[in-house]
Structure formats: C-alpha cells, structure tokens
Amino acid sequence: MHRARPPRRYDAAMPTQTGHDLYFAYGSNLDPVQMRRRCPGSRPLATAVVGGYALTFPIHSGGDWRGGVASIEPDPEQSVEGVVYEVTADDLRALDRYEAVAEGMYVRGRIDARQSDGRTVDAVTYFAVRGYNDPQPPSKKYLAAITRGAEHHGLSDAYVERLRATDTID
C-alpha cells in the first residue's frame, strides 16, 4: 500500500495580506506545478477538509483533460480534502478564466473549510453549474494531477487511496 507523505507544514496562522483571499483547491489545482503556473501570486496555507460534500466529475472537458473534471456536490455522508491557498485578485481572475466562469461551466462560491490547525475558514471555491452537467469518469491524466497534488500536500492516506480507486474513462 502506498503511504502518502505527512501533511506539509504551512503557516496557516499567518493572516492574508490586504486584497488577498482564500481559495479551497480540491481538483487539478492541487497539483503544485499547475497552481504555480495558473496563479503565480498564490501560496498554500493549510491542508483542509470540507465536510458534507463529495468529489464528483460532472462535466466533460474536451481540452487537455479529455474526460470528466471535478466539482464538489452536497453529500452529508462524505468529505472532500484539499488545500487552502492565499490568492491575489489577479489569481482569482485567472482561476475564473481556467474554470470557464464566463462560459457558465463553473460558478465561484464560498465554502467553510476546516484547516489542519483546526480553524474553519471561509474560502472561495468553484462549483460546476448544474445545467452544464455531462457526468463521466476523469481521464487517467486528470486523476493523476489530482493524486499528485494530494500526495505532494500530504492529504490523508485514506483520501489518496480513494482517489486512486476512482474509475477513469481510459
């Protein structure tokens, strides 16, 4: 059995700078290389859990991913692990572009995330728009980006194993 790395130590107690916001990443933006490329002003603050939600793949992406892409949906029996980042206003505009907010694929919303230090923070995240749904499994490439990020940040072994057990389209 693969052993995930221990949770990374981030300075979660450090307050965000003026004009910055918190962003909860749960999908491919867990991949640190992708996140740095998309949002160069961002920095990870803490691993976190959002209770009462499930990771789903409700939208088909015909771009680089060629399969289902992630969202989170209410489910009282589930939880989603991820990372809380501090992001700049420019980072949020970039995320809006990547998440196709203007095209109606995702909507930006807010959610409570319980950080690894026990604090609950109000963070921005992205939700798939219901009328845009075309559920299907993710591609191996897309799931690998999520899993790579989960391992990098030290999300729980159980969560990483759950990701690894996710069926893919290919």
C-alpha positions in Angstrom: 0.0 0.0 0.0 1.3 3.4 -0.9 1.9 5.7 2.0 1.1 9.4 1.4 3.5 12.0 2.7 2.8 13.6 6.1 0.8 16.8 5.9 3.0 19.7 4.9 3.6 22.3 7.5 2.2 25.6 6.2 2.0 28.9 8.2 -1.8 28.8 8.4 -1.8 31.3 11.3 -0.3 34.0 9.1 -3.0 36.5 8.1 -3.8 37.1 4.5 -2.5 40.3 3.0 -4.9 43.1 2.1 -6.5 42.5 -1.2 -5.9 38.7 -1.0 -8.5 36.0 -0.5 -8.5 32.3 0.5 -9.2 29.6 -2.1 -10.0 26.0 -1.4 -8.5 23.7 -4.1 -9.8 20.1 -4.5 -9.3 19.2 -8.1 -6.4 19.5 -10.5 -5.3 22.8 -8.8 -3.9 20.6 -6.0 -1.0 20.0 -8.4 1.6 22.5 -7.2 3.1 22.9 -10.7 -0.2 23.7 -12.3 -1.3 26.0 -9.4 2.0 28.0 -9.6 1.6 28.4 -13.4 -2.0 29.5 -13.2 -1.7 31.6 -10.0 1.8 32.8 -9.5 0.8 35.1 -6.6 -0.7 32.2 -4.6 0.8 30.4 -1.6 -0.5 27.3 0.2 -1.6 28.0 3.8 -3.0 24.7 5.0 -4.5 21.3 4.1 -8.2 21.3 4.8 -11.4 19.3 4.8 -14.8 20.3 3.7 -17.5 18.1 5.3 -20.8 17.4 3.8 -19.6 17.4 0.2 -18.4 14.7 -2.2 -15.9 14.9 -5.0 -17.7 14.4 -8.4 -16.8 14.6 -12.1 -20.0 16.1 -13.5 -18.6 17.9 -16.6 -16.8 16.6 -19.7 -13.7 18.5 -20.7 -12.7 18.1 -24.3 -9.5 20.1 -23.8 -6.3 18.8 -22.3 -8.1 16.5 -19.9 -10.4 14.6 -22.2 -12.8 13.3 -19.6 -14.8 14.3 -16.6 -13.5 17.2 -14.5 -14.0 17.8 -10.8 -16.6 19.6 -8.8 -18.0 19.2 -5.3 -21.6 18.5 -4.5 -23.5 18.3 -1.2 -23.5 14.8 0.4 -23.9 14.6 4.1 -22.0 11.3 4.3 -18.8 12.5 2.5 -16.0 14.9 2.9 -13.5 16.4 0.4 -9.9 17.1 1.2 -7.9 19.9 -0.3 -5.6 22.8 0.2 -6.4 26.4 1.3 -4.3 28.9 -0.7 -3.9 32.6 -0.3 -4.6 34.1 -3.7 -4.4 37.6 -5.2 -7.2 39.3 -7.1 -5.2 38.5 -10.3 -5.1 34.9 -9.3 -8.9 34.8 -8.8 -9.4 36.4 -12.3 -7.1 33.7 -13.7 -9.0 30.9 -11.9 -12.2 32.3 -13.2 -10.8 32.0 -16.8 -9.5 28.5 -16.2 -12.7 27.4 -14.6 -14.7 28.9 -17.5 -16.9 31.0 -15.3 -17.9 33.4 -18.1 -18.9 30.4 -20.3 -21.2 29.1 -17.5 -19.2 25.9 -16.8 -18.4 26.8 -13.1 -19.6 29.4 -10.7 -17.4 30.9 -8.0 -18.8 30.4 -4.5 -17.7 30.3 -0.8 -17.4 27.4 1.5 -16.3 26.6 5.0 -13.0 24.6 5.1 -11.6 23.1 8.3 -7.8 23.6 8.2 -5.3 21.1 9.6 -4.8 23.5 12.5 -8.5 23.1 13.5 -9.6 26.6 12.4 -12.5 26.9 10.0 -12.1 29.5 7.3 -14.4 31.0 4.7 -12.8 30.3 1.3 -13.6 30.7 -2.4 -14.1 27.6 -4.4 -15.7 26.6 -7.7 -18.9 24.6 -8.3 -20.0 23.0 -11.6 -23.1 24.6 -12.9 -26.0 22.1 -12.8 -27.3 22.7 -16.4 -23.8 22.2 -17.8 -23.6 18.6 -16.5 -22.2 15.8 -18.6 -21.0 13.4 -15.9 -18.3 10.9 -16.8 -15.2 9.5 -15.2 -12.0 11.5 -15.4 -9.1 10.7 -17.6 -6.0 9.0 -16.1 -4.1 12.2 -16.8 -6.6 14.4 -14.9 -6.8 12.0 -12.0 -3.0 11.8 -11.9 -2.8 15.6 -11.5 -5.3 15.5 -8.5 -3.5 12.5 -6.9 0.0 14.0 -7.4 -1.2 17.2 -5.7 -2.9 15.2 -2.9 0.4 13.3 -2.2 2.5 16.5 -2.5 0.4 18.3 0.1 0.2 15.2 2.4 -3.6 14.7 2.3 -4.7 11.6 4.2 -3.8 8.1 3.1 -7.4 7.2 3.0 -8.3 10.1 0.7 -5.3 9.4 -1.6 -6.4 5.7 -1.8 -10.0 6.9 -2.6 -8.6 8.9 -5.4 -6.6 6.0 -6.7 -9.7 3.8 -6.7 -11.6 6.2 -8.9 -12.6 4.7 -12.2 -11.2 6.5 -15.3 -12.6 6.9 -18.8 -9.4 5.4 -20.3 
